[in-house]
Amino acid sequence: MNSRSRFSCDFPGCSASYWRKAHLNRHKAQHGAQQSPLCRICGREFGRIDTLRRHIRQSHTGRSELVPPIKQACDNCRVLKARCEGGAPCSACLRRHISCSLVEGSTSTGTEDTGPQQTVQPRSSPSAKAEHFIKIFFQKFHPHWPFIHQWSFNITQGKENALLLQSMTVIGMWITGLPSNRSAAKELHAVLDAAIYQQREKWDASMHESASSATCKWPIAMYQAILLHIIFALTSKDSVTLGLDLKPALPANDKTLLKSLVQSCRKLGMFYYPNMLARFRPEEPGGHVWVGVEEVKRFVLALNRVCKIIGAEEQAANVHGKHRDVPTPRSGLLTASELHFPMPTSEALWNAGTEEAWNAAAVDKTDLIHLTDFREAQWISRSATLLDLT
């Protein structure tokens, strides 16, 4: 859009650049006449303040009082409840291949209703590397688990849920098979695990007696992120080599997370088709309504698929069982008898990436949603016994 060169800051460790010289001068004034960060113990100089902090913690154990304070943690570290070392970008964001809010103009913030409470979630525009891994996610993982609508998912405008972006990035990094990427994926997965549990009161509707479909919005993106997090725990086990078809056992803490997710969805009435339709108004565009309903249906089916895998694993572990057991609501897992909605419709519509492809797939209009048509005769629950045994 503009072919002229940008003005770059020459301060050590600073990567900021600007189109206008005046903006650069204003930025450089923030550095002032300060010297390079200096360790007061050994006298060593550093190019970045976060490097100095890390040096003191690693080389001068017990001298934490000399660690320079951090003026402000970045958005990602705040939402993940992780230590932010500062810098622009911070070292944690660099390591996780995501953009950092400490770099001017990299992020914006927004508010999302997460069910029982409303909480502020950072909206992060992913780095080029993160975009690469999310592209891999859609190319390699999405065909096996298509519960995120690819063509309404926008990773460039900074409007997607941060935890969802990072859960997708984890899987994309893992799929590459590169040891360095897999190591980074497991590190980020561990950080996300802590963040999900620390925010549990905000998303776990089963912890709130008054939570229901009538009183709470459905935090779809958060629940998608948690489901991806659980699937990654299945596919990344050290003890076995796994494909994307999933044939593993789930660690106890992840099984608890899975059951909390199921119970939250159950509490919010997300398995009931009339509730899916009630989220929309008649005046809303038909395509928008169709995608919204389909995304919930496909998410719930993916959740049921994971529950069947875990239920089969639990049944196999019970060597004394005389009958084939299936997951039951009492077990905390999701069953086909609870799926009070029709099967997803039209793969062509779901995968339409252009307006032309959408119009071609929707030519007969038979797959579009009618908000007053509950289609009870087509509910999956009516074939629950057969589905639970397959």
C-alpha positions as CSV (number, residue, x, y, z in Angstrom):
1,M,0.0,0.0,0.0
2,N,2.9,2.3,0.7
3,S,6.3,1.6,-0.9
4,R,8.4,4.0,1.1
5,S,10.7,2.6,3.8
6,R,9.7,2.5,7.5
7,F,11.7,4.2,10.2
8,S,13.2,1.6,12.6
9,C,14.2,2.2,16.2
10,D,17.9,1.6,16.8
11,F,17.6,1.0,20.5
12,P,19.1,-2.4,21.5
13,G,16.5,-5.1,21.5
14,C,13.7,-2.9,20.2
15,S,12.0,-4.0,16.9
16,A,9.6,-1.1,16.6
17,S,9.2,0.7,13.2
18,Y,7.0,3.5,12.0
19,W,5.9,5.1,8.7
20,R,6.4,8.6,10.1
21,K,9.7,10.0,11.5
22,A,7.7,12.0,14.1
23,H,6.2,8.8,15.4
24,L,9.6,7.2,15.7
25,N,11.0,10.2,17.6
26,R,8.1,10.1,20.0
27,H,8.7,6.4,20.5
28,K,12.5,6.8,21.0
29,A,11.8,9.4,23.7
30,Q,10.3,6.6,25.8
31,H,13.8,5.0,25.8
32,G,15.1,8.4,27.0
33,A,18.7,8.5,27.9
34,Q,18.6,5.2,29.8
35,Q,21.5,2.9,29.6
36,S,21.4,-0.7,28.5
37,P,20.0,-2.9,31.4
38,L,22.8,-3.7,33.8
39,C,23.0,-6.5,36.3
40,R,23.8,-4.9,39.7
41,I,25.4,-8.1,41.0
42,C,27.9,-9.1,38.2
43,G,27.9,-5.9,36.1
44,R,26.9,-7.6,32.9
45,E,24.9,-5.5,30.4
46,F,21.9,-6.8,28.4
47,G,20.1,-5.6,25.3
48,R,16.6,-6.3,26.8
49,I,15.2,-5.8,30.3
50,D,13.5,-9.2,30.2
51,T,16.8,-10.9,29.4
52,L,18.2,-9.2,32.5
53,R,15.3,-10.5,34.6
54,R,15.9,-14.0,33.4
55,H,19.6,-13.7,34.0
56,I,19.1,-12.7,37.6
57,R,16.7,-15.6,38.3
58,Q,18.9,-18.2,36.7
59,S,22.4,-17.0,37.7
60,H,21.8,-15.2,41.0
61,T,19.3,-17.4,42.9
62,G,17.9,-15.8,46.0
63,R,18.4,-12.2,44.8
64,S,14.9,-11.7,43.5
65,E,14.8,-8.3,45.2
66,L,17.1,-7.1,42.4
67,V,14.9,-8.3,39.6
68,P,13.6,-5.2,37.8
69,P,9.8,-4.8,38.1
70,I,7.5,-5.4,35.2
71,K,5.4,-2.3,34.4
72,Q,2.7,-4.3,32.6
73,A,2.1,-7.9,31.7
74,C,1.0,-8.6,28.1
75,D,-2.6,-9.6,27.3
76,N,-1.7,-13.3,26.6
77,C,0.3,-13.8,29.8
78,R,-2.5,-12.2,31.8
79,V,-5.2,-14.5,30.4
80,L,-2.9,-17.5,30.8
81,K,-2.0,-16.5,34.3
82,A,1.7,-16.9,33.3
83,R,4.8,-14.9,34.3
84,C,5.5,-12.1,31.8
85,E,9.1,-11.2,31.5
86,G,8.3,-8.0,29.6
87,G,10.0,-6.9,26.4
88,A,8.4,-6.0,23.0
89,P,7.4,-8.7,22.4
90,C,7.8,-10.6,25.6
91,S,9.9,-13.8,25.6
92,A,6.9,-16.0,26.4
93,C,5.0,-14.8,23.3
94,L,8.1,-15.3,21.2
95,R,8.5,-18.8,22.5
96,R,4.8,-19.6,21.8
97,H,4.8,-18.1,18.3
98,I,2.0,-15.7,19.1
99,S,1.8,-11.9,18.9
100,C,2.3,-9.8,22.0
101,S,0.3,-6.8,23.1
102,L,3.5,-5.1,24.3
103,V,4.4,-4.5,20.7
104,E,2.5,-1.3,19.7
105,G,-0.7,-2.0,17.8
106,S,-0.5,-5.8,18.0
107,T,-3.7,-6.4,19.9
108,S,-7.0,-5.0,20.9
109,T,-9.4,-6.2,23.7
110,G,-13.0,-7.2,23.7
111,T,-15.6,-8.7,26.0
112,E,-17.2,-12.1,25.6
113,D,-19.9,-13.7,27.7
114,T,-18.5,-16.9,29.1
115,G,-21.7,-18.3,30.6
116,P,-22.1,-17.9,34.3
117,Q,-20.1,-14.7,34.3
118,Q,-18.9,-12.1,31.8
119,T,-15.2,-11.9,31.6
120,V,-12.7,-9.9,29.5
121,Q,-10.8,-12.0,27.0
122,P,-7.8,-10.7,25.1
123,R,-8.1,-10.6,21.3
124,S,-4.8,-11.3,19.7
125,S,-3.9,-11.0,16.1
126,P,-1.7,-14.1,15.6
127,S,1.9,-13.9,14.4
128,A,2.9,-15.1,11.0
129,K,4.1,-18.4,12.5
130,A,0.8,-18.9,14.4
131,E,-1.1,-18.2,11.2
132,H,1.0,-20.9,9.6
133,F,0.2,-23.4,12.3
134,I,-3.5,-22.6,12.2
135,K,-3.5,-23.1,8.4
136,I,-2.0,-26.6,9.1
137,F,-4.7,-27.1,11.6
138,F,-7.4,-26.6,9.0
139,Q,-5.6,-28.6,6.4
140,K,-4.7,-31.6,8.4
141,F,-6.8,-31.8,11.6
142,H,-10.0,-30.1,10.5
143,P,-11.1,-32.8,8.0
144,H,-11.1,-35.3,10.9
145,W,-12.8,-33.0,13.5
146,P,-14.8,-30.4,11.5
147,F,-16.5,-28.6,14.4
148,I,-15.1,-25.1,13.8
149,H,-16.5,-23.3,10.7
150,Q,-13.4,-22.5,8.7
151,W,-14.9,-19.9,6.4
152,S,-16.3,-17.6,9.1
153,F,-13.2,-18.0,11.2
154,N,-11.1,-14.9,10.8
155,I,-7.6,-15.0,12.2
156,T,-6.4,-11.6,10.8
157,Q,-8.8,-9.1,12.5
158,G,-8.0,-10.0,16.2
159,K,-11.6,-11.0,17.0
160,E,-11.2,-14.7,17.8
161,N,-11.0,-16.1,21.3
162,A,-7.4,-16.2,22.5
163,L,-7.6,-19.6,24.1
164,L,-9.2,-21.0,21.0
165,L,-6.4,-19.6,18.8
166,Q,-3.8,-21.0,21.0
167,S,-5.4,-24.4,21.2
168,M,-5.5,-24.5,17.4
169,T,-1.9,-23.4,17.3
170,V,-0.9,-26.2,19.7
171,I,-2.4,-28.8,17.4
172,G,-0.9,-27.2,14.2
173,M,2.5,-27.3,15.8
174,W,2.2,-30.9,16.9
175,I,1.0,-32.1,13.4
176,T,4.2,-30.8,11.8
177,G,6.1,-33.6,13.6
178,L,9.2,-31.4,14.1
179,P,10.7,-32.0,17.5
180,S,11.1,-28.2,18.2
181,N,7.5,-27.6,17.3
182,R,6.2,-30.5,19.3
183,S,8.2,-29.4,22.4
184,A,6.7,-25.9,22.0
185,A,3.3,-27.4,21.6
186,K,3.5,-29.4,24.8
187,E,4.8,-26.3,26.7
188,L,1.9,-24.1,25.5
189,H,-0.5,-27.0,26.2
190,A,0.6,-27.1,29.8
191,V,0.2,-23.3,30.1
192,L,-3.3,-23.5,28.6
193,D,-4.2,-26.3,30.9
194,A,-3.4,-24.1,33.9
195,A,-5.3,-21.2,32.4
196,I,-8.4,-23.3,31.7
197,Y,-8.5,-24.6,35.3
198,Q,-7.8,-21.2,36.8
199,Q,-10.8,-19.8,34.8
200,R,-13.0,-22.7,35.6
201,E,-15.5,-20.7,37.7
202,K,-16.1,-18.5,34.6
203,W,-16.9,-21.2,32.1
204,D,-18.0,-24.2,34.1
205,A,-21.8,-23.7,34.2
206,S,-22.2,-26.9,36.4
207,M,-20.6,-24.9,39.3
208,H,-23.5,-22.3,39.1
209,E,-26.9,-23.3,40.4
210,S,-28.7,-20.6,38.4
211,A,-27.0,-21.3,35.1
212,S,-29.3,-22.3,32.2
213,S,-30.0,-21.7,28.6
214,A,-32.4,-18.9,29.5
215,T,-29.9,-17.0,31.8
216,C,-26.6,-17.5,30.1
217,K,-25.1,-17.1,26.6
218,W,-23.2,-20.1,25.2
219,P,-19.4,-19.6,25.3
220,I,-19.0,-21.6,22.1
221,A,-15.4,-20.5,21.4
222,M,-14.3,-21.3,24.9
223,Y,-15.9,-24.8,24.8
224,Q,-14.3,-25.4,21.4
225,A,-10.9,-24.5,22.8
226,I,-11.4,-26.9,25.8
227,L,-12.5,-29.7,23.5
228,L,-9.4,-29.2,21.3
229,H,-7.3,-29.1,24.5
230,I,-8.7,-32.5,25.5
231,I,-8.2,-34.0,22.0
232,F,-4.6,-32.9,22.0
233,A,-4.1,-34.6,25.4
234,L,-5.3,-37.8,23.7
235,T,-3.2,-37.5,20.5
236,S,0.1,-36.3,22.2
237,K,0.6,-39.1,24.7
238,D,4.3,-40.0,25.0
239,S,3.7,-43.7,25.5
240,V,2.1,-44.4,22.1
241,T,2.1,-43.2,18.5
242,L,-1.4,-42.0,17.6
243,G,-3.2,-41.0,14.4
244,L,-6.0,-38.5,14.3
245,D,-8.6,-41.3,14.7
246,L,-7.8,-41.5,18.5
247,K,-7.2,-44.8,20.2
248,P,-5.8,-43.7,23.6
249,A,-6.6,-43.4,27.3
250,L,-7.2,-40.0,28.8
251,P,-5.2,-38.8,31.9
252,A,-7.3,-38.4,35.0
253,N,-7.2,-34.6,35.1
254,D,-8.3,-34.3,31.5
255,K,-11.1,-36.8,32.1
256,T,-12.3,-34.5,34.9
257,L,-12.1,-31.6,32.5
258,L,-14.1,-33.6,29.9
259,K,-16.8,-34.4,32.3
260,S,-17.0,-30.7,33.5
261,L,-17.4,-29.7,29.9
262,V,-20.2,-32.2,29.3
263,Q,-21.9,-31.1,32.5
264,S,-21.7,-27.4,31.5
265,C,-23.2,-28.1,28.1
266,R,-25.9,-30.2,29.7
267,K,-26.7,-27.5,32.2
268,L,-26.9,-24.8,29.5
269,G,-29.3,-27.0,27.4
270,M,-26.9,-27.2,24.4
271,F,-28.0,-30.7,23.4
272,Y,-31.6,-29.6,22.7
273,Y,-32.5,-28.3,19.2
274,P,-35.2,-25.8,20.2
275,N,-32.5,-24.1,22.4
276,M,-30.1,-24.0,19.5
277,L,-32.8,-22.2,17.4
278,A,-33.8,-19.9,20.3
279,R,-30.4,-18.1,20.1
280,F,-31.5,-16.5,16.8
281,R,-34.1,-14.0,15.7
282,P,-36.3,-14.3,12.6
283,E,-34.8,-11.2,11.0
284,E,-31.2,-12.6,11.1
285,P,-29.7,-13.7,7.7
286,G,-30.5,-17.3,7.0
287,G,-26.8,-18.2,6.3
288,H,-25.7,-16.7,9.6
289,V,-28.4,-18.8,11.5
290,W,-27.5,-22.0,9.6
291,V,-23.8,-21.7,10.3
292,G,-24.4,-20.9,14.0
293,V,-26.7,-23.9,14.5
294,E,-24.5,-26.3,12.5
295,E,-21.4,-25.3,14.5
296,V,-23.2,-26.2,17.8
297,K,-24.4,-29.5,16.4
298,R,-21.0,-30.4,15.1
299,F,-19.3,-29.4,18.3
300,V,-21.7,-31.6,20.3
301,L,-21.2,-34.5,18.0
302,A,-17.4,-34.2,18.4
303,L,-17.9,-34.1,22.2
304,N,-20.0,-37.2,22.0
305,R,-17.3,-38.9,19.9
306,V,-14.7,-38.2,22.5
307,C,-17.0,-39.5,25.2
308,K,-17.6,-42.7,23.3
309,I,-13.8,-43.2,23.0
310,I,-13.4,-42.6,26.8
311,G,-16.4,-44.8,27.6
312,A,-15.0,-47.6,25.5
313,E,-11.7,-47.3,27.3
314,E,-13.4,-47.4,30.7
315,Q,-15.5,-50.4,29.7
316,A,-12.4,-52.3,28.4
317,A,-10.6,-51.6,31.7
318,N,-13.5,-53.4,33.5
319,V,-12.4,-56.9,32.7
320,H,-15.2,-58.4,34.9
321,G,-18.0,-56.7,33.0
322,K,-20.4,-59.2,31.4
323,H,-22.2,-56.7,29.2
324,R,-21.0,-54.0,26.9
325,D,-21.4,-50.8,28.8
326,V,-21.9,-47.4,27.1
327,P,-21.5,-43.9,28.6
328,T,-24.5,-42.8,30.6
329,P,-25.4,-39.4,32.0
330,R,-24.8,-40.8,35.4
331,S,-21.1,-41.4,34.4
332,G,-20.8,-37.7,33.5
333,L,-20.2,-38.5,29.9
334,L,-22.4,-37.6,26.9
335,T,-24.6,-40.2,25.4
336,A,-26.5,-40.4,22.1
337,S,-29.8,-40.5,24.0
338,E,-29.2,-36.9,24.9
339,L,-28.7,-35.6,21.4
340,H,-32.1,-34.0,20.8
341,F,-31.3,-32.5,17.4
342,P,-31.1,-33.6,13.8
343,M,-27.8,-34.6,12.2
344,P,-25.7,-31.9,10.5
345,T,-26.8,-31.1,7.0
346,S,-25.0,-30.3,3.7
347,E,-21.3,-30.8,3.7
348,A,-21.2,-28.6,0.6
349,L,-22.6,-25.7,2.5
350,W,-20.4,-26.2,5.5
351,N,-17.3,-26.3,3.3
352,A,-18.3,-23.5,0.9
353,G,-15.4,-21.0,1.0
354,T,-16.8,-18.4,-1.5
355,E,-20.1,-16.7,-2.1
356,E,-20.4,-18.6,-5.4
357,A,-19.8,-22.0,-3.8
358,W,-22.4,-21.1,-1.0
359,N,-25.0,-20.1,-3.6
360,A,-24.4,-23.2,-5.6
361,A,-24.7,-25.4,-2.6
362,A,-27.9,-23.6,-1.3
363,V,-29.7,-23.6,-4.6
364,D,-32.7,-25.7,-3.4
365,K,-32.8,-24.1,0.1
366,T,-33.8,-27.4,1.7
367,D,-30.9,-27.4,4.2
368,L,-31.5,-23.9,5.6
369,I,-32.9,-23.4,9.0
370,H,-36.5,-22.6,9.9
371,L,-36.7,-21.3,13.5
372,T,-40.1,-22.8,14.1
373,D,-39.4,-26.3,12.7
374,F,-38.0,-28.5,15.4
375,R,-37.7,-31.6,13.2
376,E,-38.3,-33.9,16.1
377,A,-38.7,-37.0,13.9
378,Q,-35.1,-36.6,12.8
379,W,-33.5,-36.2,16.2
380,I,-30.4,-38.4,16.8
381,S,-31.7,-39.5,20.2
382,R,-34.4,-41.5,18.4
383,S,-31.7,-43.8,17.2
384,A,-29.7,-43.7,20.4
385,T,-29.5,-47.4,21.0
386,L,-28.1,-48.2,17.6
387,L,-25.6,-45.3,17.7
388,D,-24.3,-46.1,21.2
389,L,-23.5,-49.7,20.1
390,T,-21.6,-48.7,16.9
